[in-house]
Amino acid sequence: MLNIKQMIVSNWHFMRVLRLGAGLFIAYQAWQDGTILVGLLGSIFIFQAISNTGCCASGTCAVQSGKETRNSRHNN
């Protein structure tokens, strides 16, 4: 249980705060308008901010470098 608490309160960066702000704003607007699907979208953003997950949380979205090795080139 301590690990989950530590994960929530540590490592806050700009994108995590932005996701939380966007999620809270979207959820509030959905509550005002009474739209359930938009509220679901807002709750997804809030969940991503709290759990620090998202597209690049696992580190698999890195752009490959432009360097090619001799073995990776295709000869025509």
C-alpha atoms as an extended CHARMM CRD file, in Angstrom:
* protein
*
        76  EXT
         1         1  MET       CA              0.0000000000        0.0000000000        0.0000000000  PROA      1               0.0000000000
         2         2  LEU       CA              2.9100000000        2.3330000000        0.6870000000  PROA      2               0.0000000000
         3         3  ASN       CA              4.1510000000        1.8550000000       -2.8770000000  PROA      3               0.0000000000
         4         4  ILE       CA              0.8340000000        3.0710000000       -4.3480000000  PROA      4               0.0000000000
         5         5  LYS       CA              0.8370000000        6.1500000000       -2.1160000000  PROA      5               0.0000000000
         6         6  GLN       CA              4.4350000000        6.9060000000       -3.0870000000  PROA      6               0.0000000000
         7         7  MET       CA              3.5660000000        6.5140000000       -6.7920000000  PROA      7               0.0000000000
         8         8  ILE       CA              0.6850000000        8.9900000000       -6.4830000000  PROA      8               0.0000000000
         9         9  VAL       CA              2.5160000000       11.7140000000       -4.5550000000  PROA      9               0.0000000000
        10        10  SER       CA              5.8970000000       11.5770000000       -6.3040000000  PROA      10              0.0000000000
        11        11  ASN       CA              7.2370000000       12.3320000000       -9.7850000000  PROA      11              0.0000000000
        12        12  TRP       CA              4.8160000000       15.1110000000      -10.7340000000  PROA      12              0.0000000000
        13        13  HSD       CA              5.8920000000       16.8130000000      -13.9610000000  PROA      13              0.0000000000
        14        14  PHE       CA              4.2930000000       19.2380000000      -16.3940000000  PROA      14              0.0000000000
        15        15  MET       CA              2.4100000000       16.6830000000      -18.5010000000  PROA      15              0.0000000000
        16        16  ARG       CA              1.0160000000       14.9460000000      -15.4390000000  PROA      16              0.0000000000
        17        17  VAL       CA             -0.2890000000       18.2270000000      -14.0320000000  PROA      17              0.0000000000
        18        18  LEU       CA             -1.6660000000       19.1550000000      -17.4610000000  PROA      18              0.0000000000
        19        19  ARG       CA             -3.5440000000       15.8410000000      -17.6890000000  PROA      19              0.0000000000
        20        20  LEU       CA             -4.9880000000       16.3700000000      -14.2230000000  PROA      20              0.0000000000
        21        21  GLY       CA             -6.0840000000       19.9120000000      -15.0450000000  PROA      21              0.0000000000
        22        22  ALA       CA             -7.6090000000       18.8760000000      -18.3570000000  PROA      22              0.0000000000
        23        23  GLY       CA             -9.3750000000       15.9320000000      -16.7320000000  PROA      23              0.0000000000
        24        24  LEU       CA            -10.8180000000       18.0600000000      -13.9480000000  PROA      24              0.0000000000
        25        25  PHE       CA            -11.9610000000       20.7090000000      -16.4190000000  PROA      25              0.0000000000
        26        26  ILE       CA            -13.5610000000       18.1550000000      -18.7520000000  PROA      26              0.0000000000
        27        27  ALA       CA            -15.2310000000       16.3380000000      -15.8510000000  PROA      27              0.0000000000
        28        28  TYR       CA            -16.6090000000       19.6120000000      -14.4710000000  PROA      28              0.0000000000
        29        29  GLN       CA            -17.9770000000       20.6210000000      -17.8720000000  PROA      29              0.0000000000
        30        30  ALA       CA            -19.5580000000       17.1790000000      -18.2650000000  PROA      30              0.0000000000
        31        31  TRP       CA            -21.1610000000       17.4880000000      -14.8360000000  PROA      31              0.0000000000
        32        32  GLN       CA            -22.5620000000       20.9160000000      -15.7490000000  PROA      32              0.0000000000
        33        33  ASP       CA            -23.9290000000       19.7070000000      -19.0940000000  PROA      33              0.0000000000
        34        34  GLY       CA            -25.0160000000       16.2830000000      -17.8590000000  PROA      34              0.0000000000
        35        35  THR       CA            -23.1110000000       14.3640000000      -20.5400000000  PROA      35              0.0000000000
        36        36  ILE       CA            -21.9660000000       10.9390000000      -19.4240000000  PROA      36              0.0000000000
        37        37  LEU       CA            -19.5430000000       10.1690000000      -22.2760000000  PROA      37              0.0000000000
        38        38  VAL       CA            -17.6530000000       13.4250000000      -21.8520000000  PROA      38              0.0000000000
        39        39  GLY       CA            -17.4980000000       12.6820000000      -18.1200000000  PROA      39              0.0000000000
        40        40  LEU       CA            -15.9590000000        9.3230000000      -18.9360000000  PROA      40              0.0000000000
        41        41  LEU       CA            -13.3090000000       11.0620000000      -21.0260000000  PROA      41              0.0000000000
        42        42  GLY       CA            -12.5430000000       13.4220000000      -18.1490000000  PROA      42              0.0000000000
        43        43  SER       CA            -12.2810000000       10.5300000000      -15.7160000000  PROA      43              0.0000000000
        44        44  ILE       CA             -9.8160000000        8.7850000000      -18.0400000000  PROA      44              0.0000000000
        45        45  PHE       CA             -7.6010000000       11.8810000000      -18.0000000000  PROA      45              0.0000000000
        46        46  ILE       CA             -7.8400000000       12.0630000000      -14.2000000000  PROA      46              0.0000000000
        47        47  PHE       CA             -6.9520000000        8.3700000000      -13.8900000000  PROA      47              0.0000000000
        48        48  GLN       CA             -3.9510000000        8.8290000000      -16.1820000000  PROA      48              0.0000000000
        49        49  ALA       CA             -2.7190000000       11.7450000000      -14.0940000000  PROA      49              0.0000000000
        50        50  ILE       CA             -3.1260000000        9.9650000000      -10.7680000000  PROA      50              0.0000000000
        51        51  SER       CA             -1.5850000000        6.6810000000      -11.9210000000  PROA      51              0.0000000000
        52        52  ASN       CA              1.0700000000        8.4060000000      -14.0950000000  PROA      52              0.0000000000
        53        53  THR       CA              0.1240000000        6.3590000000      -17.1410000000  PROA      53              0.0000000000
        54        54  GLY       CA             -0.5280000000        7.3620000000      -20.6940000000  PROA      54              0.0000000000
        55        55  CYS       CA              0.9300000000        6.9600000000      -24.1200000000  PROA      55              0.0000000000
        56        56  CYS       CA              4.5760000000        7.3470000000      -23.1790000000  PROA      56              0.0000000000
        57        57  ALA       CA              4.5050000000        6.1750000000      -19.5570000000  PROA      57              0.0000000000
        58        58  SER       CA              6.0730000000        2.8360000000      -20.4620000000  PROA      58              0.0000000000
        59        59  GLY       CA              8.7970000000        4.4370000000      -22.5680000000  PROA      59              0.0000000000
        60        60  THR       CA              7.8000000000        2.6160000000      -25.7450000000  PROA      60              0.0000000000
        61        61  CYS       CA              6.9400000000        5.7630000000      -27.7070000000  PROA      61              0.0000000000
        62        62  ALA       CA             10.5430000000        6.8610000000      -28.1620000000  PROA      62              0.0000000000
        63        63  VAL       CA             11.5630000000        8.0250000000      -31.6100000000  PROA      63              0.0000000000
        64        64  GLN       CA             14.3180000000        5.9430000000      -33.1470000000  PROA      64              0.0000000000
        65        65  SER       CA             17.5470000000        7.6750000000      -33.9790000000  PROA      65              0.0000000000
        66        66  GLY       CA             18.3310000000        8.4500000000      -37.6020000000  PROA      66              0.0000000000
        67        67  LYS       CA             21.5290000000        6.4060000000      -37.5480000000  PROA      67              0.0000000000
        68        68  GLU       CA             21.5310000000        3.2570000000      -39.6280000000  PROA      68              0.0000000000
        69        69  THR       CA             23.9220000000        0.4060000000      -39.2100000000  PROA      69              0.0000000000
        70        70  ARG       CA             25.5460000000       -1.2890000000      -42.1470000000  PROA      70              0.0000000000
        71        71  ASN       CA             23.4820000000       -4.4670000000      -41.5980000000  PROA      71              0.0000000000
        72        72  SER       CA             20.1350000000       -2.6670000000      -41.5930000000  PROA      72              0.0000000000
        73        73  ARG       CA             20.4590000000       -1.1380000000      -45.0740000000  PROA      73              0.0000000000
        74        74  HSD       CA             18.6840000000       -2.8170000000      -47.9430000000  PROA      74              0.0000000000
        75        75  ASN       CA             20.6880000000       -3.2760000000      -51.1160000000  PROA      75              0.0000000000
        76        76  ASN       CA             18.7820000000       -2.8240000000      -54.3670000000  PROA      76              0.0000000000
